[in-house]
Each structure stands twice: as C-alpha cells, then as structure tokens.
Amino acid sequence: MIQSNHGGAGFKAKSAARSTKRTVFAAAGIAGKRADKRTSRVDGASRPAERAAPPTPKTSDENVPREVAAAVAAPAVNVVGKSSVTGDDESADGNDAPLQTYEPTWTADNYVRLLQKSLTKECQSHIILNGSCRDAAAPGLGEDAVAVLVERAMTAVQAKRIFSIHGYYPIISEELKKRGWVEKKNPDSKPLNYEYLFTTLTLTNSRSTCNVKSPPSLTSSTVESLIIENIENTYLWSVIKDVSPNYIFTTNRYDINWNTINDTTMMSQLNNLSFCTKVGLAETVNTISKKVNIQFPRTYNISNARTMDLFMKDYRLTALLGSLKNILSSKNSRKIMFSENGTVPYEMIDFIEQRCWEFVHAYQTEEESDMLWFTTILEDCWNKFMVWYYEIIEELATIRVCNLFQISDIYERFDGLECKIKTFCPQFFIDGDTNLWIVKPSNRCSGIGITLERRFNNILKNIKKPNKFNKTYIIQKYIERPLQIFNVKVDLRQYFLVTNTYPIQIWMYKEGYVRFCSKKFTVEDLGEEVHLSNVRVQSTNRKYRVPGVPEECMWDFTQFKQYLKSIKKGDKWHTSIYPKICETISTILIKSFKQDIRKTFAFQLFGADFVLTEHFEPWLIEINSNPGLNPTTSIIARIATTLLKDIIKVTVDFPLNSNAETGLFENIYSDTLVKHCNTEKNITKEYYYYQPSKNTKQLNKQSHKGIEQNKKKIVR
C-alpha cells in the first residue's frame, strides 16, 4: 500500500488555504517526487513481495463460459439490462480480446463473477502501487494536476462537499463526484477484505456472507485508471484527512464514528427503527391499530405465558371460524362435507354455532371484557372440537347427518352467522379455512428458519427447539387466499426513502418488483417453494417452475401493471394497490418517528414486503432497513442502479432546489404535503386479538347457558 507522509507544507487544510500559488506548486513538486518514488518501487518489486499479496481469483477466458464472460466484462450499462459492450475493458496485461455483444440470462453466478471482476481490478491496482508487480508501471501526477487536486479539495471543504462511503457503493461515489463533491478515502485502506471475499465467493458462492449490497460499477474499466484514482486519493487525503465529512453513506450504523459527526453532516442512517424488526413491527402495529386500520396479519411474539395465552385463544377462534367457512364453501362446490356414515358427530355443528353466537354476543353487547373468554372454558369440549377439525381439514372426514333437510338448515343458519361475524373481523377474509400460521425466527432474514404449521402442538415444538441463534420466534397468521399469477403466489417489494425525521419526509419509489414462487399454490403442501417467494429460496427452485412463471421468478412493476391491464384490472394499481401501500407505510412511520428530534437531517432506504390478496389488497408483511441491492436478477440490477442515483437526487439536489428532479421518488408525506395517506381513519371495532384480560369472576358470570336467550334477541 502507499505509504503517505502527511507532514509536508501545503497539505493540511489550514496551511493550504493560506498558501500562495507558488507554495501550492512547491507542494505539488514534493508530492510528485513522492509519487515518482512509489512508481520506482513498483519497477523494482521483488517476487517474494508479489507472493505475499492478497490472492485474486483466476479470470482467464479458458475457465469462464462465453455467456458468463460477457456479463463479467460488460460495462455498467450492461448491469442495467442493456446489451452494449465496448472493447476497452482490458486486463492488467492487456491481452484480452474484445468480447462479442451478448445479453446473457442473468443468474446469481453471473453476479458473483461480475463482482469478482470489478473488485479484482481494484485489488490489482493496490497491489501494483504496493510494489508487487514489477512489470506494471504506475503513472505519476505532474505539478499542474496536483495543484488542481488541491484547489478542488479546498473548494469542496469551503462548500461543505466532502463525502465518505463505508462499504462498496461505487455508483454513489460517481454521482457525488459529478456534482463537485470530493471523497474522503484513506489510500492505505482496502475497499474490502479481498482475501476473505474471494474465498467466500469461490467456496460457498453466497452473496449473503459478504458485505457487498450494491451493484458493481465498471465505469473505471482499466487497472491503470484505478491506479490514477488511488494516487489522486493520496493527495486529496493529505488535504482533507482532518475534515469531518458532510455526507456519509453506509448501510451499517456501527461503521460510523459518532464522535466526528456534527449538525452539518448528512448520513444514511436513522434512529428508532424498531419497526424494522419482526417483533418491533408487531408491537408498533399493536399500539396504533386501536385508532387506525393497518392491513397487517395479526402477529404474536411468543416470549411469555401471557402472549401464548392470547395466541391460543386466537388459534382456537380461527379454527372455529375456519370450520364455519369450510362448511359454507361446500354449499356450491363438489366438496363432500356431510354424509350418513360420517365419522364426525353432528355435535360439532352445535359446538360451532354456540361458540359463534357467543362471539357475536360479546361484540354486540360491547362488554368491556375479554372477547375470547369462551375459548378458555369447556376445555374438554374444545379439545374434542380440535380433533374433529383436524379430521375434516387433513383427513377429509365428513359430518354425520340424517337427511338433506338437516343440511339445508345448517347452510341457512351458518349464512346468517357469517354475515354477522364479518362485521367484527377485518381479517376474516385472509384467514382462509385451514388455520395456517407461519412461524418466523425473530432475528433471521431471507426466509431462513421459517416454517408453516396448522397444528398447535407442532407450533409449540418448533418454538421450543434448542437453537443458539434463534432465541425468540414470532407467530403470524398466514394469508391463505393470496393473489395468484400462473397459479403461484406472488408478493411485492416496495422501496421507500425517509429524509428528515423532524419533520418527517417520506418518499415512495415508483419502481419495485414482484416475486413469484416457483410451485403451484396450495395450502396442503407446506413446502417453502410454494409459500416463500424471496430470492434466496426461489433461486434454487426456479429451474422447476410452473409454466408461465418468468425465468427469474420476478417482474418489475411495469410488467405487473401490464398484466393487470391484460386481465381488465388496469385501474387497480393507481386506485387501490399503490395508495394503500403508501397509506400503510406512512401511518406506521409517522407514529414511529413523531418524537425523534435528535438529528435534523438524515436519511435511510427501506424495503417493504407486501402480499396481495385475491381482491388486490396489499397486506404488509415486514419492513427491512438497508435492503440489499445485490443484482442477483437482471431486474434488481436495473432497479438498484437507478435507485442509487435517485437517492442522490433526493438527498443532495432536492434540499438545495425544491424544483430539482427526484427521479422515480415521489414525496408522499412532509410537513406541507399529504399524499396517498389516511392516518386518522378509525375502525368501528378492534379485531378479536389484543384484547384486555378478563378476571375469573367475569368468566363465571358469563355462562354459555345464557347465550341462547341473547341469541334470540339479536335475531329479532
């Protein structure tokens, strides 16, 4: 690495500001000699030094398929999905022949190789400057060039345009430099731990194990240009090393030295992000759902007996209402629910009807008590009911009846019950009829450790398994009736940006993507390829995808809108889906950031996952902070490249000019603007979870024997 001496005159900010043109050129001459000295060390480098350098992956054409080599050698424009390839992408020895124009099928392997190619060049530039390659000649800088660098640095210091990047985000660096910003980058530090990165990529081929969350940029296409950039960073560092950066971009808040942050520093990390954890989001929604309707499946943090008791009550009631829907669904279908030789006794019908009327009574009389008290009495009866329920759901058992008149009477009574219950249950539709729940480790991502269960005992077994990584779990009601395209489940990834938290500003990105599962949707098969659409899961299953599903199991929003038009639902995006997404996100964020006044200007990118129902209603599943932008598909590669550029437009250009272009970001909420938001919409009733506890005396007062009289009053 370059060994910099920082004691020379003209290199510190204060002395450089007072220096004359003659002093600047004198300093440039000294720096030029130092650069020449480093260059001479390159020519005289010994072989042992070369062997001691960090290893680089072999990228010779003989080991790389032509389609992969084309992706690796392509410039940044190919990252965004275009097929123009230039011939100026040469290796260090300049012997690579130009590749033909080719637009390969984008895969995770292509991305890994592209990333390796880009980082290898940077690694080679550092090795050359460190004297490990005797045949390469690193160019020096003349006095005029150094003087220009010093002047540019001093101008940036005075204009407060010094930025710093933690991690590998070359697109951010390029965009800021276009606007006259100067990067504060220690020339003695490697951008990444190359040895660890290459070993990880080569052996495991896993993107999740390395800290690279941005699409690689090949704008600096040759090693020589990178060497010049590194030398320039050396001179710039000598001027601005003691200057606090005015703009910090990072995806890890622990990389920031908070002691160097002042009020003029913009940074890409916010405080109070509890809603970005599974547990935190559930608690946030629980807090605000009493006043505002949030389309978020009910979720329980199974951490204590009280929470488990609430979940057990919800589980039983969901099974009860699922039985009601299951019976009614057989009315107009070929499903056989009743027979003279049924193995389930008619007693199940009486139990369902009695418990449902108790539920209706509890809400219509507006008692200030636990609405689910009746799920904790008659324990033996509930246990028998659950046995019958499992027989019907899993073994397709039938209920014993004597004649058709009984069946018609059941349908008529249950129709009336369902109409009344719907008015009290905003999540009645998404529940389905099989009582399916999703169990998630609270501290994992990418679908790792997630299971789907419908039996209560199986859920308990999963959350009680010894696991040193997963100390807590959440249990969330699974949306059993999602939107299906080509008979598979899909979900949406929506990006949004928050700038300022006091007052808060929310920017929604108009482009995102739709993720497909690869296997036909069914609630009978609980495999992850059927229900989990994230890239990690489907990247290994998409080889066997359902016909019609795109090759990468992904669409962008433009393709999705075209699909909606093809099925005569073209207005759904603008009238229903997008406004509801904006409303849900803004409601949660406004409540979360309301009291945060510690930082006047900060920003952060988020990614929210939504599942659409059959009725095209978006239901929030989770919110991710610092979503990874690894271009593991061609769609993510294109979106991520544009997204990073648009972030600079919003965070740098817009604060200086309110009429500046903001790319695909739309400001949906600020102190002067409210768009697509409805943060004060009250709901008539709370749902049947998150109810206050009821004491034993109240349980004894409300006996199920008195419900029959109340039922007659309600019917009248």
PyMOL commands that set and color helices and strands:
alter all, ss='L'
color gray80, all
select helices_A, chain A and resi 13-18+21-43+47-52+61-63+66-73+76-79+108-129+143-158+170-178+194-204+223-240+253-255+258-260+274-276+278-288+305-329+347-364+373-375+379-395+404-422+456-463+528-531+535-538+542-544+557-566+572-593+634-656+696-701+704-715
alter helices_A, ss='H'
color red, helices_A
select strands_A, chain A and resi 162-165+182-183+247-249+266-267+299-302+338-339+399-400+437-441+451-453+473-477+484-485+488-501+504-509+513-516+554-556+603-612+618-625+665-669
alter strands_A, ss='S'
color yellow, strands_A
deselect
rebuild
show_as cartoon
